[in-house]
């Protein structure tokens, strides 16, 4: 009888330890994953529509004035925005400083809402692109992609 109880306890312990280990591995995989901002930026810049349209680089100086993002929370930024207001397609990738990812993401989300509102009264097809934007976080990198192929581009940089 004592042997059966001991075996049951050992099996339960093994299951708990394996479950906790798998949970830890799966949760840390996305947190530890990092994104090479420069490489991801080059990947996006070389794809449609960014390789076909007139764009300007998004610099760290513009983050606060145009996007309302506190530059003290950002180490690096790579991005392209349209030179003319007839296209909404753009992308921005920001390497946030440790402990500021949530703040940078919230500020980017706020900008995205304003950008969507801006386009809601303008060109319907461009407004749809803004509505279907991809915003995400990988490690300390916060990104937004607005494009007709935003989902594909997001997959390209998050592989």
RODO-251114 format. One record per atom (N, C-alpha, C): residue number from 1; residue in three letters; atom name; x, y negated, z negated. Coordinates in steps of 0.05 Angstrom, whole numbers, plus 5000, padded with zeros to 4 digits. Each point is the difference from the previous one (the first is absolute). Last residue first. Layout:
N
(NUM, "Ala", "CA", (X, Y, Z))
...
***
This chain:
159
(159, "Unk", "N", (5196, 4279, 5760))
(159, "Unk", "CA", (5007, 5028, 5003))
(159, "Unk", "C", (5020, 5008, 4978))
(158, "Unk", "N", (4959, 4911, 5021))
(158, "Unk", "CA", (4997, 5014, 4974))
(158, "Unk", "C", (5007, 5029, 5002))
(157, "Unk", "N", (5001, 4937, 5075))
(157, "Unk", "CA", (5018, 4989, 4980))
(157, "Unk", "C", (4999, 5015, 4973))
(156, "Unk", "N", (4944, 5025, 5076))
(156, "Unk", "CA", (5027, 4999, 5009))
(156, "Unk", "C", (5020, 4992, 4977))
(155, "Unk", "N", (4905, 4997, 4987))
(155, "Unk", "CA", (5011, 5028, 4998))
(155, "Unk", "C", (5029, 5000, 5009))
(154, "Unk", "N", (4955, 4919, 5009))
(154, "Unk", "CA", (5003, 5007, 4972))
(154, "Unk", "C", (5012, 5028, 4996))
(153, "Unk", "N", (4977, 4973, 5087))
(153, "Unk", "CA", (5024, 4986, 4990))
(153, "Unk", "C", (5005, 5005, 4971))
(152, "Unk", "N", (4920, 5034, 5037))
(152, "Unk", "CA", (5023, 5014, 5011))
(152, "Unk", "C", (5027, 4987, 4991))
(151, "Unk", "N", (4920, 4957, 4975))
(151, "Unk", "CA", (5002, 5026, 4987))
(151, "Unk", "C", (5024, 5016, 5010))
(150, "Unk", "N", (4979, 4916, 5041))
(150, "Unk", "CA", (5011, 4997, 4972))
(150, "Unk", "C", (5003, 5027, 4986))
(149, "Unk", "N", (4976, 4964, 5095))
(149, "Unk", "CA", (5010, 5026, 4993))
(149, "Unk", "C", (5012, 5001, 4972))
(148, "Unk", "N", (4964, 4920, 5035))
(148, "Unk", "CA", (4981, 5019, 5011))
(148, "Unk", "C", (5008, 5029, 4994))
(147, "Unk", "N", (5031, 4924, 4931))
(147, "Unk", "CA", (5005, 5007, 5028))
(147, "Unk", "C", (4978, 5019, 5010))
(146, "Unk", "N", (5049, 4958, 4906))
(146, "Unk", "CA", (4975, 4993, 5015))
(146, "Unk", "C", (5006, 5004, 5029))
(145, "Unk", "N", (5044, 5027, 4897))
(145, "Unk", "CA", (5002, 5002, 5030))
(145, "Unk", "C", (4973, 4993, 5011))
(144, "Unk", "N", (5063, 4993, 4902))
(144, "Unk", "CA", (4974, 4996, 5013))
(144, "Unk", "C", (5005, 5001, 5030))
(143, "Unk", "N", (5053, 5029, 4897))
(143, "Unk", "CA", (4998, 4994, 5029))
(143, "Unk", "C", (4972, 4994, 5008))
(142, "Unk", "N", (5080, 5016, 4915))
(142, "Unk", "CA", (4972, 4994, 5005))
(142, "Unk", "C", (4998, 4991, 5029))
(141, "Unk", "N", (5075, 5056, 4933))
(141, "Unk", "CA", (4994, 4986, 5025))
(141, "Unk", "C", (4970, 4997, 5002))
(140, "Unk", "N", (5052, 5049, 4932))
(140, "Unk", "CA", (4999, 4971, 4994))
(140, "Unk", "C", (4993, 4984, 5025))
(139, "Unk", "N", (4970, 5098, 5002))
(139, "Unk", "CA", (5020, 4992, 4981))
(139, "Unk", "C", (4997, 4971, 4993))
(138, "Unk", "N", (4940, 5009, 5068))
(138, "Unk", "CA", (5018, 5024, 4999))
(138, "Unk", "C", (5023, 4992, 4982))
(137, "Unk", "N", (4894, 4962, 5030))
(137, "Unk", "CA", (5024, 4998, 4983))
(137, "Unk", "C", (5015, 5026, 5002))
(136, "Unk", "N", (4920, 4941, 5064))
(136, "Unk", "CA", (5008, 5022, 4982))
(136, "Unk", "C", (5025, 4994, 4985))
(135, "Unk", "N", (4919, 4972, 5082))
(135, "Unk", "CA", (5015, 4989, 4978))
(135, "Unk", "C", (5008, 5022, 4981))
(134, "Unk", "N", (4955, 4980, 5104))
(134, "Unk", "CA", (5010, 5020, 4982))
(134, "Unk", "C", (5018, 4986, 4980))
(133, "Unk", "N", (4910, 4967, 5065))
(133, "Unk", "CA", (5028, 4999, 4992))
(133, "Unk", "C", (5008, 5023, 4982))
(132, "Unk", "N", (4914, 4971, 5047))
(132, "Unk", "CA", (5011, 5027, 5000))
(132, "Unk", "C", (5030, 5001, 4992))
(131, "Unk", "N", (4951, 4917, 5007))
(131, "Unk", "CA", (4984, 5017, 4983))
(131, "Unk", "C", (5011, 5028, 4997))
(130, "Unk", "N", (5040, 4941, 5061))
(130, "Unk", "CA", (5006, 4991, 4973))
(130, "Unk", "C", (4984, 5017, 4980))
(129, "Unk", "N", (4983, 5014, 5091))
(129, "Unk", "CA", (5027, 5009, 4993))
(129, "Unk", "C", (5006, 4993, 4971))
(128, "Unk", "N", (4920, 4967, 5035))
(128, "Unk", "CA", (4998, 5029, 4995))
(128, "Unk", "C", (5028, 5011, 4993))
(127, "Unk", "N", (4995, 4911, 5027))
(127, "Unk", "CA", (4988, 5003, 4973))
(127, "Unk", "C", (4998, 5029, 4993))
(126, "Unk", "N", (5025, 4978, 5086))
(126, "Unk", "CA", (5022, 4995, 4982))
(126, "Unk", "C", (4991, 5003, 4971))
(125, "Unk", "N", (4936, 5006, 5068))
(125, "Unk", "CA", (5018, 5023, 5002))
(125, "Unk", "C", (5024, 4997, 4982))
(124, "Unk", "N", (4936, 4928, 5004))
(124, "Unk", "CA", (4989, 5024, 4987))
(124, "Unk", "C", (5019, 5024, 5002))
(123, "Unk", "N", (5025, 4893, 4994))
(123, "Unk", "CA", (4998, 5021, 5021))
(123, "Unk", "C", (4992, 5027, 4988))
(122, "Unk", "N", (4979, 4922, 4938))
(122, "Unk", "CA", (5015, 4995, 5024))
(122, "Unk", "C", (4996, 5023, 5020))
(121, "Unk", "N", (4973, 4990, 4905))
(121, "Unk", "CA", (4987, 4979, 5015))
(121, "Unk", "C", (5013, 4994, 5027))
(120, "Unk", "N", (5033, 5064, 4937))
(120, "Unk", "CA", (4972, 5007, 5002))
(120, "Unk", "C", (4984, 4979, 5016))
(119, "Unk", "N", (5096, 4996, 4974))
(119, "Unk", "CA", (4993, 5012, 5026))
(119, "Unk", "C", (4971, 5006, 5003))
(118, "Unk", "N", (5031, 4963, 4918))
(118, "Unk", "CA", (5008, 4982, 5021))
(118, "Unk", "C", (4992, 5011, 5027))
(117, "Unk", "N", (4989, 5055, 4925))
(117, "Unk", "CA", (4980, 4978, 5000))
(117, "Unk", "C", (5006, 4980, 5023))
(116, "Unk", "N", (5063, 5067, 4984))
(116, "Unk", "CA", (4976, 5012, 5011))
(116, "Unk", "C", (4978, 4979, 5002))
(115, "Unk", "N", (5078, 4975, 4958))
(115, "Unk", "CA", (5006, 5004, 5028))
(115, "Unk", "C", (4975, 5011, 5014))
(114, "Unk", "N", (4999, 4994, 4907))
(114, "Unk", "CA", (4998, 4973, 5012))
(114, "Unk", "C", (5004, 5002, 5030))
(113, "Unk", "N", (5011, 5079, 4951))
(113, "Unk", "CA", (4972, 4991, 4999))
(113, "Unk", "C", (4996, 4973, 5013))
(112, "Unk", "N", (5087, 5032, 4990))
(112, "Unk", "CA", (4986, 5016, 5020))
(112, "Unk", "C", (4970, 4992, 5001))
(111, "Unk", "N", (5056, 4963, 4932))
(111, "Unk", "CA", (5005, 4988, 5026))
(111, "Unk", "C", (4984, 5015, 5022))
(110, "Unk", "N", (4996, 5037, 4915))
(110, "Unk", "CA", (4986, 4975, 5001))
(110, "Unk", "C", (5004, 4985, 5026))
(109, "Unk", "N", (5048, 5080, 4985))
(109, "Unk", "CA", (4971, 5005, 5004))
(109, "Unk", "C", (4984, 4975, 5001))
(108, "Unk", "N", (5091, 4992, 4979))
(108, "Unk", "CA", (4996, 5007, 5028))
(108, "Unk", "C", (4971, 5006, 5006))
(107, "Unk", "N", (5023, 4984, 4911))
(107, "Unk", "CA", (5003, 4976, 5015))
(107, "Unk", "C", (4996, 5005, 5030))
(106, "Unk", "N", (5001, 5074, 4943))
(106, "Unk", "CA", (4976, 4984, 4995))
(106, "Unk", "C", (5001, 4974, 5016))
(105, "Unk", "N", (5076, 5055, 5002))
(105, "Unk", "CA", (4978, 5013, 5014))
(105, "Unk", "C", (4974, 4984, 4997))
(104, "Unk", "N", (5076, 4973, 4951))
(104, "Unk", "CA", (5004, 4994, 5028))
(104, "Unk", "C", (4977, 5012, 5017))
(103, "Unk", "N", (5000, 5020, 4908))
(103, "Unk", "CA", (4995, 4971, 5005))
(103, "Unk", "C", (5002, 4993, 5029))
(102, "Unk", "N", (5022, 5088, 4973))
(102, "Unk", "CA", (4971, 4995, 4998))
(102, "Unk", "C", (4993, 4971, 5005))
(101, "Unk", "N", (5092, 5025, 4998))
(101, "Unk", "CA", (4986, 5011, 5024))
(101, "Unk", "C", (4970, 4994, 4999))
(100, "Unk", "N", (5077, 4979, 4937))
(100, "Unk", "CA", (4983, 4979, 5012))
(100, "Unk", "C", (4983, 5011, 5023))
(99, "Unk", "N", (5070, 5047, 4946))
(99, "Unk", "CA", (4980, 4990, 4982))
(99, "Unk", "C", (4980, 4980, 5012))
(98, "Unk", "N", (5094, 5010, 5047))
(98, "Unk", "CA", (4989, 5020, 4981))
(98, "Unk", "C", (4980, 4986, 4982))
(97, "Unk", "N", (5009, 4955, 5094))
(97, "Unk", "CA", (5018, 5005, 4978))
(97, "Unk", "C", (4987, 5020, 4980))
(96, "Unk", "N", (4974, 5001, 5105))
(96, "Unk", "CA", (4994, 4986, 4975))
(96, "Unk", "C", (5021, 5007, 4979))
(95, "Unk", "N", (4993, 4998, 5110))
(95, "Unk", "CA", (5013, 5016, 4979))
(95, "Unk", "C", (4997, 4984, 4974))
(94, "Unk", "N", (4940, 4997, 5095))
(94, "Unk", "CA", (5014, 4986, 4978))
(94, "Unk", "C", (5011, 5020, 4980))
(93, "Unk", "N", (4955, 4986, 5106))
(93, "Unk", "CA", (5010, 5020, 4982))
(93, "Unk", "C", (5017, 4985, 4979))
(92, "Unk", "N", (4922, 4980, 5084))
(92, "Unk", "CA", (5018, 4989, 4980))
(92, "Unk", "C", (5007, 5023, 4981))
(91, "Unk", "N", (4949, 4974, 5104))
(91, "Unk", "CA", (5007, 5019, 4979))
(91, "Unk", "C", (5019, 4986, 4981))
(90, "Unk", "N", (4918, 4980, 5084))
(90, "Unk", "CA", (5024, 4993, 4985))
(90, "Unk", "C", (5008, 5023, 4982))
(89, "Unk", "N", (4917, 4960, 5075))
(89, "Unk", "CA", (5019, 5022, 4994))
(89, "Unk", "C", (5025, 4989, 4985))
(88, "Unk", "N", (4923, 4950, 5039))
(88, "Unk", "CA", (5002, 5004, 4971))
(88, "Unk", "C", (5021, 5020, 4992))
(87, "Unk", "N", (4982, 4926, 5086))
(87, "Unk", "CA", (5005, 5028, 4992))
(87, "Unk", "C", (5003, 5002, 4970))
(86, "Unk", "N", (4988, 4918, 5042))
(86, "Unk", "CA", (4981, 5015, 5016))
(86, "Unk", "C", (5003, 5030, 4996))
(85, "Unk", "N", (5053, 4919, 4965))
(85, "Unk", "CA", (4976, 5009, 4985))
(85, "Unk", "C", (4979, 5013, 5017))
(84, "Unk", "N", (5112, 4996, 5012))
(84, "Unk", "CA", (4976, 4985, 5006))
(84, "Unk", "C", (4976, 5013, 4986))
(83, "Unk", "N", (5086, 5035, 4986))
(83, "Unk", "CA", (5007, 4972, 5004))
(83, "Unk", "C", (4975, 4982, 5006))
(82, "Unk", "N", (5002, 5094, 4939))
(82, "Unk", "CA", (4997, 4989, 5027))
(82, "Unk", "C", (5008, 4970, 5001))
(81, "Unk", "N", (5049, 5068, 4933))
(81, "Unk", "CA", (4974, 4989, 5002))
(81, "Unk", "C", (4997, 4986, 5027))
(80, "Unk", "N", (5066, 5076, 4940))
(80, "Unk", "CA", (4995, 4985, 5024))
(80, "Unk", "C", (4971, 4989, 4999))
(79, "Unk", "N", (5084, 5041, 4927))
(79, "Unk", "CA", (4973, 4999, 5011))
(79, "Unk", "C", (4999, 4983, 5025))
(78, "Unk", "N", (5057, 5031, 4903))
(78, "Unk", "CA", (5003, 5004, 5028))
(78, "Unk", "C", (4972, 4999, 5012))
(77, "Unk", "N", (5058, 4978, 4900))
(77, "Unk", "CA", (4975, 5001, 5016))
(77, "Unk", "C", (5008, 5003, 5029))
(76, "Unk", "N", (5040, 5009, 4889))
(76, "Unk", "CA", (5005, 5000, 5028))
(76, "Unk", "C", (4973, 5000, 5015))
(75, "Unk", "N", (5006, 4991, 4904))
(75, "Unk", "CA", (5029, 5001, 5006))
(75, "Unk", "C", (5005, 4996, 5030))
(74, "Unk", "N", (4917, 4966, 4930))
(74, "Unk", "CA", (5007, 5015, 5024))
(74, "Unk", "C", (5030, 4998, 5005))
(73, "Unk", "N", (4949, 4954, 4930))
(73, "Unk", "CA", (4994, 5029, 4997))
(73, "Unk", "C", (5008, 5017, 5023))
(72, "Unk", "N", (5007, 4904, 4996))
(72, "Unk", "CA", (5017, 5009, 4978))
(72, "Unk", "C", (4996, 5030, 4996))
(71, "Unk", "N", (4947, 4949, 5062))
(71, "Unk", "CA", (5025, 5010, 5011))
(71, "Unk", "C", (5019, 5010, 4978))
(70, "Unk", "N", (4890, 4994, 5007))
(70, "Unk", "CA", (5022, 4989, 4984))
(70, "Unk", "C", (5027, 5013, 5009))
(69, "Unk", "N", (4912, 4985, 5062))
(69, "Unk", "CA", (5014, 5021, 4985))
(69, "Unk", "C", (5024, 4987, 4986))
(68, "Unk", "N", (4933, 4964, 5067))
(68, "Unk", "CA", (4993, 4997, 4972))
(68, "Unk", "C", (5013, 5021, 4982))
(67, "Unk", "N", (5005, 4980, 5100))
(67, "Unk", "CA", (4987, 5024, 4989))
(67, "Unk", "C", (4992, 4998, 4971))
(66, "Unk", "N", (5045, 4928, 5049))
(66, "Unk", "CA", (4979, 5011, 5018))
(66, "Unk", "C", (4984, 5022, 4987))
(65, "Unk", "N", (5071, 4955, 4950))
(65, "Unk", "CA", (4984, 4979, 5013))
(65, "Unk", "C", (4978, 5011, 5018))
(64, "Unk", "N", (5060, 5060, 4953))
(64, "Unk", "CA", (4985, 4984, 4982))
(64, "Unk", "C", (4982, 4980, 5014))
(63, "Unk", "N", (5056, 5056, 5052))
(63, "Unk", "CA", (4983, 5017, 4983))
(63, "Unk", "C", (4982, 4983, 4982))
(62, "Unk", "N", (5072, 4969, 5060))
(62, "Unk", "CA", (4972, 4997, 5008))
(62, "Unk", "C", (4981, 5016, 4982))
(61, "Unk", "N", (5095, 5003, 4990))
(61, "Unk", "CA", (4992, 4973, 4994))
(61, "Unk", "C", (4970, 4996, 5006))
(60, "Unk", "N", (5046, 5081, 5021))
(60, "Unk", "CA", (4993, 4998, 4972))
(60, "Unk", "C", (4990, 4973, 4992))
(59, "Unk", "N", (4984, 5031, 5100))
(59, "Unk", "CA", (5023, 4998, 4983))
(59, "Unk", "C", (4991, 4997, 4971))
(58, "Unk", "N", (4965, 5037, 5102))
(58, "Unk", "CA", (4990, 4991, 4974))
(58, "Unk", "C", (5025, 5000, 4982))
(57, "Unk", "N", (4998, 4988, 5111))
(57, "Unk", "CA", (5007, 5015, 4976))
(57, "Unk", "C", (4988, 4988, 4976))
(56, "Unk", "N", (4953, 4993, 5097))
(56, "Unk", "CA", (5021, 4987, 4984))
(56, "Unk", "C", (5006, 5018, 4976))
(55, "Unk", "N", (4957, 5018, 5107))
(55, "Unk", "CA", (4998, 5000, 4971))
(55, "Unk", "C", (5022, 4983, 4987))
(54, "Unk", "N", (4945, 5033, 5098))
(54, "Unk", "CA", (5018, 4979, 4989))
(54, "Unk", "C", (4996, 4999, 4970))
(53, "Unk", "N", (4982, 5093, 5055))
(53, "Unk", "CA", (4988, 4973, 4995))
(53, "Unk", "C", (5022, 4981, 4988))
(52, "Unk", "N", (5014, 5095, 5023))
(52, "Unk", "CA", (4988, 4988, 5024))
(52, "Unk", "C", (4990, 4971, 4995))
(51, "Unk", "N", (5038, 5063, 4935))
(51, "Unk", "CA", (5021, 4998, 5020))
(51, "Unk", "C", (4989, 4986, 5025))
(50, "Unk", "N", (4942, 5018, 4927))
(50, "Unk", "CA", (5021, 4981, 4991))
(50, "Unk", "C", (5022, 4997, 5020))
(49, "Unk", "N", (4916, 5057, 4996))
(49, "Unk", "CA", (5001, 4977, 5018))
(49, "Unk", "C", (5024, 4982, 4995))
(48, "Unk", "N", (5024, 5088, 5006))
(48, "Unk", "CA", (4978, 4983, 5009))
(48, "Unk", "C", (4982, 4994, 4975))
(47, "Unk", "N", (5104, 5023, 4983))
(47, "Unk", "CA", (4975, 5013, 5009))
(47, "Unk", "C", (4980, 4979, 5008))
(46, "Unk", "N", (5088, 4984, 4960))
(46, "Unk", "CA", (5004, 5013, 5026))
(46, "Unk", "C", (4975, 5014, 5011))
(45, "Unk", "N", (5003, 4956, 4914))
(45, "Unk", "CA", (5006, 4980, 5021))
(45, "Unk", "C", (5003, 5012, 5027))
(44, "Unk", "N", (4989, 5057, 4924))
(44, "Unk", "CA", (4975, 4985, 5006))
(44, "Unk", "C", (5005, 4980, 5023))
(43, "Unk", "N", (5075, 5047, 4968))
(43, "Unk", "CA", (4981, 5019, 5011))
(43, "Unk", "C", (4974, 4986, 5009))
(42, "Unk", "N", (5064, 4951, 4952))
(42, "Unk", "CA", (5009, 5005, 5028))
(42, "Unk", "C", (4981, 5019, 5014))
(41, "Unk", "N", (4984, 4985, 4909))
(41, "Unk", "CA", (4995, 4975, 5015))
(41, "Unk", "C", (5008, 5003, 5029))
(40, "Unk", "N", (5022, 5069, 4940))
(40, "Unk", "CA", (4971, 5000, 5005))
(40, "Unk", "C", (4992, 4975, 5016))
(39, "Unk", "N", (5089, 5005, 4972))
(39, "Unk", "CA", (4995, 5021, 5020))
(39, "Unk", "C", (4970, 5001, 5007))
(38, "Unk", "N", (5027, 4941, 4931))
(38, "Unk", "CA", (5012, 4992, 5026))
(38, "Unk", "C", (4993, 5020, 5022))
(37, "Unk", "N", (4974, 5020, 4911))
(37, "Unk", "CA", (4984, 4977, 5011))
(37, "Unk", "C", (5011, 4992, 5027))
(36, "Unk", "N", (5000, 5094, 4949))
(36, "Unk", "CA", (5021, 4982, 5010))
(36, "Unk", "C", (4985, 4978, 5015))
(35, "Unk", "N", (4959, 5059, 4918))
(35, "Unk", "CA", (4998, 4993, 5028))
(35, "Unk", "C", (5022, 4981, 5008))
(34, "Unk", "N", (4978, 5083, 4921))
(34, "Unk", "CA", (5006, 4972, 5006))
(34, "Unk", "C", (4999, 4996, 5030))
(33, "Unk", "N", (4967, 5071, 4914))
(33, "Unk", "CA", (5004, 4995, 5028))
(33, "Unk", "C", (5005, 4971, 5005))
(32, "Unk", "N", (4976, 5035, 4915))
(32, "Unk", "CA", (5029, 4999, 5006))
(32, "Unk", "C", (5006, 4996, 5029))
(31, "Unk", "N", (4910, 5007, 4968))
(31, "Unk", "CA", (5012, 4978, 4986))
(31, "Unk", "C", (5030, 4997, 5007))
(30, "Unk", "N", (4948, 5072, 5034))
(30, "Unk", "CA", (4992, 4975, 5013))
(30, "Unk", "C", (5013, 4976, 4986))
(29, "Unk", "N", (5018, 5087, 4964))
(29, "Unk", "CA", (5008, 5000, 5028))
(29, "Unk", "C", (4993, 4973, 5013))
(28, "Unk", "N", (4975, 5026, 4910))
(28, "Unk", "CA", (5025, 4986, 5003))
(28, "Unk", "C", (5009, 4998, 5029))
(27, "Unk", "N", (4921, 5049, 4975))
(27, "Unk", "CA", (4997, 4972, 4993))
(27, "Unk", "C", (5025, 4984, 5004))
(26, "Unk", "N", (5002, 5095, 5015))
(26, "Unk", "CA", (4982, 4986, 5019))
(26, "Unk", "C", (4997, 4971, 4994))
(25, "Unk", "N", (5050, 5053, 4940))
(25, "Unk", "CA", (5014, 4998, 5026))
(25, "Unk", "C", (4982, 4985, 5020))
(24, "Unk", "N", (4964, 5018, 4915))
(24, "Unk", "CA", (5022, 4981, 4998))
(24, "Unk", "C", (5013, 4996, 5027))
(23, "Unk", "N", (4934, 5067, 4992))
(23, "Unk", "CA", (4988, 4973, 4998))
(23, "Unk", "C", (5021, 4979, 4999))
(22, "Unk", "N", (5029, 5089, 4998))
(22, "Unk", "CA", (4989, 4993, 5027))
(22, "Unk", "C", (4987, 4972, 4999))
(21, "Unk", "N", (5031, 5034, 4918))
(21, "Unk", "CA", (5022, 4995, 5019))
(21, "Unk", "C", (4991, 4992, 5027))
(20, "Unk", "N", (4936, 5026, 4935))
(20, "Unk", "CA", (5012, 4974, 4993))
(20, "Unk", "C", (5023, 4993, 5019))
(19, "Unk", "N", (4960, 5085, 5010))
(19, "Unk", "CA", (4981, 4979, 5007))
(19, "Unk", "C", (5012, 4972, 4995))
(18, "Unk", "N", (5049, 5075, 4971))
(18, "Unk", "CA", (5000, 4998, 5029))
(18, "Unk", "C", (4982, 4977, 5010))
(17, "Unk", "N", (5000, 5020, 4908))
(17, "Unk", "CA", (5026, 4988, 5008))
(17, "Unk", "C", (5001, 4997, 5030))
(16, "Unk", "N", (4924, 5043, 4965))
(16, "Unk", "CA", (5001, 4971, 4992))
(16, "Unk", "C", (5026, 4987, 5009))
(15, "Unk", "N", (4991, 5093, 5013))
(15, "Unk", "CA", (4981, 4985, 5018))
(15, "Unk", "C", (5001, 4970, 4993))
(14, "Unk", "N", (5049, 5058, 4944))
(14, "Unk", "CA", (5013, 4999, 5027))
(14, "Unk", "C", (4982, 4983, 5019))
(13, "Unk", "N", (4966, 5018, 4914))
(13, "Unk", "CA", (5022, 4981, 4999))
(13, "Unk", "C", (5014, 4997, 5027))
(12, "Unk", "N", (4932, 5065, 4991))
(12, "Unk", "CA", (4989, 4973, 4998))
(12, "Unk", "C", (5022, 4979, 5000))
(11, "Unk", "N", (5027, 5089, 4997))
(11, "Unk", "CA", (4989, 4994, 5026))
(11, "Unk", "C", (4988, 4972, 5000))
(10, "Unk", "N", (5032, 5032, 4918))
(10, "Unk", "CA", (5022, 4996, 5018))
(10, "Unk", "C", (4990, 4992, 5028))
(9, "Unk", "N", (4936, 5025, 4935))
(9, "Unk", "CA", (5012, 4975, 4993))
(9, "Unk", "C", (5023, 4993, 5019))
(8, "Unk", "N", (4961, 5085, 5009))
(8, "Unk", "CA", (4981, 4979, 5008))
(8, "Unk", "C", (5011, 4972, 4995))
(7, "Unk", "N", (5049, 5073, 4967))
(7, "Unk", "CA", (5001, 4999, 5030))
(7, "Unk", "C", (4982, 4979, 5010))
(6, "Unk", "N", (4997, 5017, 4908))
(6, "Unk", "CA", (5026, 4988, 5007))
(6, "Unk", "C", (5002, 4997, 5031))
(5, "Unk", "N", (4925, 5045, 4966))
(5, "Unk", "CA", (4999, 4972, 4993))
(5, "Unk", "C", (5025, 4986, 5009))
(4, "Unk", "N", (4999, 5092, 5008))
(4, "Unk", "CA", (4982, 4988, 5019))
(4, "Unk", "C", (4998, 4970, 4996))
(3, "Unk", "N", (5050, 5050, 4937))
(3, "Unk", "CA", (5013, 4999, 5026))
(3, "Unk", "C", (4983, 4987, 5021))
(2, "Unk", "N", (4965, 5019, 4915))
(2, "Unk", "CA", (5018, 4977, 4999))
(2, "Unk", "C", (5015, 4996, 5026))
(1, "Unk", "N", (4944, 5076, 4992))
(1, "Unk", "CA", (4984, 4976, 5000))
(1, "Unk", "C", (5018, 4975, 5000))
***
